[in-house]
Amino acid sequence: MAYVDGFIIAVPKEKIEAYKELARLAGQVWKEYGALAYVECTGDDLPYGELTSFPRAVLAKEDETVVFAWIVYESREQRDAINKKVMADPRLQTDPAGCPFDTKRMVFGGFETFVQV
């Protein structure tokens, strides 16, 4: 079964186009190094839950939207090797000050797939 990295972030609405440009480049780079799929989505129906929700998870503000994304790999080993190459790729080296989102509020993790239909 595949291995998946998932993440959610809050992106200021005024910076969403800059973020989409970065995401398109990132997707190309991940695929180039062997990722099977790369998907990024902007929030459209995100109720603010009483205890938990996507907006709460990233402390989204009124002027931000939530991005939900995942990357699919053949295995955890492939993911580790691919991510090592991606993180060293100069095309994705950006100054954190110029990043179109607050990296400190990013929620991410790796997941083993157990159902895939």
C-alpha positions, 0 to 999 in steps of 0.5 A: 500500500502507498504512503501519504504525507498530509498537511494543512496550513492557513494562507492569507487570502491576499497571498493565495495566488503566490501560494498557488504558484509555489504549490504548482512548482512544488508539485512538479518537483515532488513528481520529478523526484518520484511522488505518485501524486501531489494534491493541494486544495483550498477550503470551501466548506470549513465550519468552525467547530466548537472543539476541533476543525480545520480552521482551529487546527491551524489557528486560521484568522478571518483573512485566511483560507485553509489549504489541505494537501497530500502527497502519495508515495510508493512507500515510507522508504521512497518518501524519505528518499524523495523528501531528502532530494526535494528539501535540497532542491534549489528551486524550493529554497525560499527565505521564510520571511518571503513565504506566503504562509506562516510555517509555524502553524503548519500541521503535517504528518506521514500516514500508512494507507490501509484502504485504497479503493 
